[in-house]
Amino acid sequence: GPCTECSCSSGKEPGKDASHTKKKENGDRLCVPKIFFGTRTHKQITQISRELKRTAYSYVPMTILSSRDYTCIHPLVSNSSNRNEMCVELLEGKHGRSCSYYHSVHKLSEHHALQPASGMYQAWDIEDLVSLGRKLRACPYFAARELMMGADIVFCPYNYLLDPQIRESMDIKLKDQVVILDEAHNIEDCARESVSYGVTESQLRAAREELDVMVNNNIRQKHHEPLRAVCCSLI
C-alpha cells in the first residue's frame, strides 16, 4: 500500500522494475517492504549470505547488522572489554580524541563493491565487509547501518528484532515490513533473555551503599528509599 515514511530501496539496479518508487499524485510512494531475516547466531548469517550468493538474487541490495564485537576495527576499541561504551566516548569526543574510522564510514558504505548498480555487486558476509573496511580504514559497524537504508534484505540476530532497546538504537522499523525468523523454535528463549538481566551480589551491595548515601543526604529521598529497600531485600 502507499506509505509516506519508509526507506524504500532506490531501485538502482538496471534489471529492476522502478515502478515501486514511482511518485503517486498525492506525493506518497508505493513501497516495497524490506525483508528482515533473523537468525540465532552470527555464524548462521554467514551461512545464509553464502547461500544467497549462489542464487539468482545475489545482486539484491542487502546488509548485515551485527555488534561491534564483530565489526569494530579501531585498534583501541576492538581490544577493549566494553567496546560499546568506548566507541560512544570516542564519537562524543570526550577525551579530546575521535574515531577516524567513523569519519570515513561513507568510503565503505558508498564503495562500488557494495553498490548493486556497479555490476560487480554480490551478496557479502561480515568478514567481507570487515576486510574491505580495514583496507579503506572505514568503520564496518556504521557502514552496515547506513546500508540498511537502501537494502531490500537485512540479516541480523533475532534479538535485534525482538529487543525493543536494540531495535530503537539500531533504528529498525518493522511496521509494514516482512520478518523471517530462522529456527523459530528458539524465539521463546531469546525473548526471555532479552527481558532478563543478571546482577551479582557485589553489584547489589555497591548499589545499596550508593543509595544509603543518597537517602542520608536527603537527595530525592522518595525515589531512592524504595530502591534501597529492593536492594536490601534481594541481598
C-alpha positions in Angstrom: 0.0 0.0 0.0 1.1 3.7 -0.2 3.3 4.9 2.5 5.0 8.3 3.2 7.8 7.5 5.6 9.8 4.5 4.6 13.3 4.0 3.4 12.4 2.3 0.1 15.2 0.9 -1.9 16.1 3.3 -4.7 15.7 0.7 -7.4 19.2 1.4 -8.7 19.8 -1.9 -10.5 19.1 -1.8 -14.2 17.1 -5.1 -14.2 14.7 -3.9 -11.5 11.3 -2.5 -12.1 11.5 1.0 -10.8 7.7 1.4 -10.6 7.7 0.8 -6.8 9.4 4.1 -6.2 7.2 5.9 -8.7 5.6 9.1 -7.2 1.9 9.0 -6.9 -0.2 12.1 -7.5 -0.7 12.8 -3.8 3.1 12.7 -3.2 3.0 9.2 -1.5 5.3 6.5 -2.7 4.5 2.9 -3.2 6.8 0.9 -1.0 8.4 -2.5 -1.5 8.8 -3.8 2.0 12.2 -4.8 3.4 12.8 -8.4 4.4 14.3 -8.7 7.9 15.9 -12.1 8.2 16.6 -13.0 11.9 19.0 -15.9 12.8 20.0 -17.3 16.2 23.8 -16.7 15.8 26.1 -14.6 13.7 27.6 -17.8 12.2 24.3 -18.7 10.7 24.2 -15.3 8.9 27.5 -16.2 7.2 26.0 -19.5 6.0 22.8 -17.8 4.7 24.7 -15.0 2.9 26.8 -17.7 1.3 23.6 -19.4 0.1 22.2 -16.1 -1.2 25.4 -15.6 -3.2 24.6 -18.9 -5.1 21.1 -17.8 -6.1 19.8 -15.5 -8.8 19.1 -12.9 -6.1 22.8 -12.3 -5.3 22.6 -8.8 -6.7 19.8 -7.7 -4.3 20.9 -4.8 -2.1 21.5 -6.2 1.4 23.1 -5.5 4.8 24.1 -7.4 7.9 23.5 -5.8 11.3 25.8 -7.1 14.0 27.6 -6.0 17.1 30.8 -4.1 17.5 32.3 -7.3 18.7 32.3 -8.5 15.1 32.7 -5.3 13.2 34.8 -2.7 15.2 38.2 -2.3 13.7 39.5 0.6 15.8 42.7 -0.7 17.4 41.9 0.5 21.0 38.2 -0.1 21.0 38.2 -3.5 19.4 40.6 -4.7 22.2 38.6 -3.2 25.0 36.3 -5.1 27.3 33.5 -2.6 26.8 33.5 -1.7 23.1 30.1 0.0 23.1 30.9 2.5 25.8 34.4 3.2 24.4 33.0 3.7 20.9 30.4 6.2 22.2 33.0 8.1 24.2 35.2 8.4 21.1 32.3 9.6 18.9 31.3 12.2 21.6 35.0 13.3 21.7 35.0 13.0 25.5 38.8 12.8 25.9 39.7 15.1 23.0 40.1 12.1 20.7 37.8 11.0 17.9 37.5 7.9 15.6 38.9 8.4 12.2 37.3 5.1 11.0 33.8 6.5 11.8 34.6 9.7 9.9 35.5 7.6 6.8 32.3 5.5 7.0 31.0 6.8 3.7 34.1 5.5 1.9 32.9 2.0 2.8 29.1 2.4 2.5 29.5 4.0 -0.9 32.2 1.7 -2.2 31.4 0.2 -5.6 31.7 -3.3 -4.3 28.7 -2.7 -2.1 26.7 -0.8 -4.7 24.3 -3.0 -6.7 24.5 -0.7 -9.7 28.2 -1.4 -10.2 27.7 -4.8 -11.9 30.4 -6.3 -9.6 28.0 -6.5 -6.7 27.1 -9.7 -5.0 25.9 -10.9 -1.6 28.6 -10.4 1.1 29.1 -11.5 4.7 30.5 -9.8 7.8 34.1 -10.9 7.0 33.9 -9.4 3.5 32.7 -6.1 5.0 35.3 -6.1 7.7 38.2 -6.8 5.4 37.1 -4.1 3.0 36.7 -1.7 6.0 40.3 -2.5 7.1 41.5 -1.8 3.5 39.7 1.6 3.4 40.3 2.4 7.1 36.5 2.9 7.4 34.0 1.6 10.1 32.1 -1.6 9.1 29.7 -1.3 12.1 28.3 2.1 11.0 28.6 1.3 7.3 26.3 -1.7 7.7 23.8 0.5 9.4 23.9 3.1 6.6 23.4 0.3 4.0 20.2 -0.6 5.8 18.5 2.5 4.2 18.7 1.1 0.6 18.7 -2.6 1.5 15.9 -4.9 0.3 17.1 -7.7 2.7 18.5 -7.2 6.2 20.2 -10.0 8.1 20.6 -9.8 11.8 20.5 -11.9 15.0 17.0 -12.5 16.5 17.5 -10.1 19.4 17.9 -7.1 17.1 14.2 -7.7 16.1 12.8 -8.8 19.4 14.5 -6.5 21.9 12.9 -3.0 21.8 16.0 -1.3 23.0 18.2 -2.7 20.3 15.5 -2.0 17.7 15.5 1.6 18.7 19.2 2.0 18.9 19.6 0.4 15.5 16.7 2.4 14.1 14.9 -0.8 12.9 11.3 -0.1 12.0 9.3 -3.3 11.4 5.9 -1.8 10.5 4.8 -3.0 7.1 8.0 -5.0 6.6 8.5 -8.7 6.1 10.1 -10.6 9.0 11.5 -14.1 8.6 12.8 -15.9 11.7 15.1 -18.9 11.0 14.7 -21.8 13.5 11.8 -20.1 15.2 11.6 -22.6 18.0 14.4 -20.7 19.7 12.3 -17.5 19.9 10.8 -18.1 23.3 14.3 -18.4 24.9 15.6 -15.4 23.0 12.6 -13.3 24.1 13.1 -14.3 27.7 16.8 -13.4 27.5 16.1 -10.0 26.0 14.0 -9.0 29.0 16.2 -10.7 31.7 19.1 -9.2 33.5 21.7 -10.6 35.8 23.3 -8.8 38.7 25.9 -10.0 41.1 25.7 -9.7 44.9 28.7 -7.3 44.9 26.8 -5.0 42.4 23.8 -5.1 44.7 25.9 -4.2 47.7 27.5 -1.3 45.9 24.1 -0.1 44.7 22.8 -0.2 48.3 25.8 1.8 49.6 25.2 4.5 47.0 21.5 4.6 47.8 22.4 4.9 51.5 24.4 8.0 50.7 21.5 9.5 48.7 18.9 8.8 51.3 21.2 10.0 54.2 21.9 13.2 52.3 18.2 13.9 51.6 18.7 13.6 47.8 15.4 12.7 46.2 14.6 10.6 49.1 11.2 9.3 48.0 12.7 7.9 44.8 15.8 6.4 46.4 14.2 4.8 49.5 12.1 2.2 47.7 15.1 1.3 45.5 17.2 0.8 48.6 14.5 -1.4 50.1 14.6 -3.6 47.0 18.4 -3.9 47.1 18.2 -4.8 50.8 15.5 -7.4 50.3 17.4 -9.0 47.4 20.7 -9.1 49.4 
